[in-house]
Amino acid sequence: MTLYEFFGDGCPHCEKMAPKVDQLEEEEDVEVEQLEVWNNQENAEKQKELDDGKCGGVPFFYNTESEEWICGETELDTLKDWADSREV
């Protein structure tokens, strides 16, 4: 299972999520692979493939095991459910 967070450098919504992602990793003992998409075309293509019209922006979170995704800012509990492959 891979947990992805696609973000944009300087995105205010992404910056608000950063402490929540750090807390998620610490409390749930998981690793979220963070991929910057505004300045990295390879990461942008990967987001486009996984997003497939779901979100179209950042932050975009994707769980490869459950195929669950989150678009935009969210609460820590929602991130925990997403990381644990529980329906969000």
ChimeraX attribute file (.defattr): number of C-alpha atoms within 10 A of each C-alpha:
attribute: neighborCount
match mode: 1-to-1
recipient: residues
	/A:1	10
	/A:2	14
	/A:3	20
	/A:4	20
	/A:5	25
	/A:6	24
	/A:7	27
	/A:8	21
	/A:9	12
	/A:10	9
	/A:11	12
	/A:12	13
	/A:13	15
	/A:14	20
	/A:15	15
	/A:16	13
	/A:17	20
	/A:18	14
	/A:19	12
	/A:20	18
	/A:21	20
	/A:22	13
	/A:23	15
	/A:24	19
	/A:25	15
	/A:26	11
	/A:27	10
	/A:28	11
	/A:29	9
	/A:30	16
	/A:31	15
	/A:32	19
	/A:33	13
	/A:34	14
	/A:35	20
	/A:36	19
	/A:37	21
	/A:38	15
	/A:39	10
	/A:40	11
	/A:41	11
	/A:42	12
	/A:43	17
	/A:44	17
	/A:45	12
	/A:46	13
	/A:47	25
	/A:48	16
	/A:49	10
	/A:50	18
	/A:51	19
	/A:52	9
	/A:53	9
	/A:54	12
	/A:55	17
	/A:56	13
	/A:57	16
	/A:58	22
	/A:59	26
	/A:60	23
	/A:61	27
	/A:62	23
	/A:63	20
	/A:64	15
	/A:65	12
	/A:66	16
	/A:67	13
	/A:68	17
	/A:69	23
	/A:70	20
	/A:71	17
	/A:72	16
	/A:73	18
	/A:74	14
	/A:75	9
	/A:76	15
	/A:77	12
	/A:78	14
	/A:79	22
	/A:80	20
	/A:81	13
	/A:82	21
	/A:83	29
	/A:84	15
	/A:85	16
	/A:86	12
	/A:87	12
	/A:88	14
